[in-house]
């Protein structure tokens, strides 16, 4: 959330470069979060007792 709001908090108007930088970093954080969630679910499911 901070990656989206911060350009307007510190500067009166964000430039196009600032916006793209935050969009790219936000997408990277989201991708890494999904990756961590995927591997966390794999480990959790592999520890379940098998019938």
C-alpha positions as CSV (number, residue, x, y, z in Angstrom):
1,X,0.0,0.0,0.0
2,X,2.8,2.4,0.9
3,X,4.3,1.9,-2.6
4,X,1.2,3.4,-4.1
5,X,0.7,6.3,-1.7
6,X,4.3,7.4,-1.1
7,X,4.7,9.5,-4.3
8,X,2.0,11.8,-3.2
9,X,3.1,12.0,0.4
10,X,6.6,13.4,-0.1
11,X,6.1,15.4,-3.3
12,X,3.4,17.8,-4.4
13,X,3.0,15.9,-7.7
14,X,4.7,12.7,-8.8
15,X,6.5,12.5,-12.1
16,X,5.9,9.8,-14.7
17,X,9.3,8.2,-13.7
18,X,8.3,8.0,-10.0
19,X,4.9,6.4,-10.9
20,X,6.5,3.8,-13.1
21,X,9.1,3.1,-10.5
22,X,6.5,2.4,-7.9
23,X,4.3,0.4,-10.2
24,X,7.3,-1.9,-11.1
25,X,8.4,-2.2,-7.5
26,X,4.8,-3.0,-6.4
27,X,4.5,-5.7,-9.0
28,X,7.8,-7.2,-7.9
29,X,6.7,-7.2,-4.3
30,X,3.4,-8.8,-5.3
31,X,5.2,-11.4,-7.4
32,X,7.5,-12.3,-4.5
33,X,4.6,-12.5,-2.1
34,X,2.7,-14.9,-4.4
35,X,5.9,-16.9,-4.7
36,X,6.2,-17.2,-0.9
37,X,2.6,-18.1,-0.6
38,X,2.9,-20.8,-3.2
39,X,5.9,-22.4,-1.6
40,X,4.4,-22.1,1.9
41,X,1.3,-23.9,0.7
42,X,3.4,-26.7,-0.9
43,X,5.3,-27.3,2.4
44,X,2.1,-27.2,4.3
45,X,0.4,-29.7,2.0
46,X,3.4,-32.0,1.9
47,X,3.4,-32.3,5.8
48,X,-0.2,-33.5,5.8
49,X,-0.8,-37.2,6.6
50,X,-1.4,-39.2,3.5
51,X,-4.3,-41.7,3.5
